[in-house]
Amino acid sequence: MAAVVLIGVQWGDEGKGKITDYLAAQADMVVRYQGGNNAGHTVVKEGEEFKLHLIPSGILYPEKTCVVGNGVVLDPAVILDELRQLRERGVRSGKLLISGNAQVIMPYHRLLDGLEEEARAEQKIGTTKRGIGPCYMDKTARIGIRVADLLDPEEFAFKLRRNVQEKNMLLTKVYGAEPLDFQPIYDEYLAFGEALRPYVVDASLVINETIQAGEKVLFEGAQGTLLDLDHGTYPYVTSSHPIAGGACTGAGVGPTRIERVVGVVKAYTTRVGEGPFPTELLEETGERIRDKGREFGTTTGRARRCGWFDAVIARYAVRVSGISDLAMTKLDVLTGLKSIRICVGYRVDGEVLYEFPQSQKVFQRSQPVYEEVPGWQEDLSEVRNFEDLPKNARLYIEKIEQLTGVPVTLVAVGPGREQTIVRGAIF
């Protein structure tokens, strides 16, 4: 039995797609367990770039089984279009499975997402307006529509009619928007259901049977620790649980099944959207990192905010997810800097904090306490062994290991599959 959870350590966008793709080569099954198409993973295969939003990164290996778990909110139009694009590029998708219990993003979810964000005015939270939050709200309110409902015309009609009536009250009375018609939505989504029918399974059963058979399962999270609904920088968070514990509820497996947790961390820190960011660089160095690291969102195209590595949030992620291994991405982006800073604590009202504060008011006022280390000038793109890295690059990694208490087992020195330094086995 081997089950590994892969999560983001920071605010998402850590390069999880590349690490998932690398580990998928060793796994038998890859499971996406939360989030929706507000997230995206970029994977490079033989020089060709693939941008995935709902389908697990393991889909690029034709022999792997890929599962969309019950914790995912699914936009049928998006996943069907993603499947079409993959087929057109020669990628087979016959081993894709979708949980019948996954919630479905409906047109009113997308519409309300945009209207609610606009209504927040200066208090915007930076939603992607893809309906993720409203869909999770309906799930929590126990009025959501699941993938399995799309396969039952009568059940779907009952639930959809009730929801359209309720949402139209909200759209017209609160936001002054036009009401939605039941029939076009019903017809469109019933067709989506038929298109998805061959993929729909009891995902929890399939996943547990695979683990029980001694096969290797990789659980792939979207976003990152600080976007977790409970443990992130609330309210600037997503609507699900990207931490390792989310794999248990989002895939239907018990915690005793999980053997290791790999935390993916950039060699620096980025954030998309609103909210505090203590190590953010608002000058030339931040622009340099953004340009060299191609820091623009896979899903939205938005420019990411860039800053120095924050060891405080990395330690926090280690704590809340029980991270056993770190996978560092984009080390090569820091090449050429004379010196590099690492945030080791926060200064707040004259006091230095070494643990992540629960209060967002405190976090907003936090000023980074830095340690400075020398940079390196050598090109890293062809390095395949840790010992062959420049001395200062090795010292930088070792410093982060010291500050987090976790070994850096994988190091990415470029976007390609082969541009990965392996310091130990994960599976």
KALINBEL-V925957 format. One line per field, one symbol per residue. ss: DSSP state (~ for helix, > for strand, _ for the rest). phi: phi as a letter, one per 40 degrees, with the letter a starting at -180 (. if undefined). A space follows every 10 residues. Layout:
ss->???
phi->???
//
This chain:
ss->_>>>>>>>__ _____~~~~~ ~~~~____>> >>__>_____ >>>>>__>>> >>____~~~~ ____>>>>__ _>>>_~~~~~ ~~~~~~~~__ _____>>>>_ __>>__~~~~ ~~~~~~~~~_ ~~~_______ _~~~~~~~~~ _____>~~~~ ~_~~~~~~~~ ~~~~~~~~~~ ~~~~______ _~~~~~~~~~ ~~~~~~~~~> >_~~~~~~~~ ~~___>>>>> ____~~~___ __________ ____~~~~~~ ~___~~~__> >>>>>>__>> >________> ___~~~~~~~ ~~___>____ __>_>>>_>> ~~~~~~~~~~ ~___>>>>>_ ~~~~____>> >>>>>>>>__ >>>______~ ~~~~~_>>>> >>>>______ _____~~~__ ~~~~~~~~~~ ~~~~___>>> >>___>___> >>_____
phi->.abbbbbccb bggcgcdccc dcccccccab bcbagaccba bbbbbfgbcb bbbbcdcccc bccccbbccc ccbbcdcccc cccccccccg ccbcbcbbcc cccbcbdccc ccdccccccc fccdbgccgb gcddccccdc cgbcbcdccc cbdccccccc cccccccccc ccccbgcccc cccdcdcccc cddcccdccc accdcccccc cccgccbbcb cbfadcbcdc bccdccbcbb bccdcccccc bgbcccccba bbccbccbbb abgchcadcd bbbdcccccc cccfcbdccb gccccbaccb cccccccdcc bgcbabbcbf ccccdhccab bbcbabcbfg bbbbbccccc ccccccbcbb bbbccabccb cbcbbdcccd dccccccccc ccccgbcccb bcbiccdccb cbbiccc
//
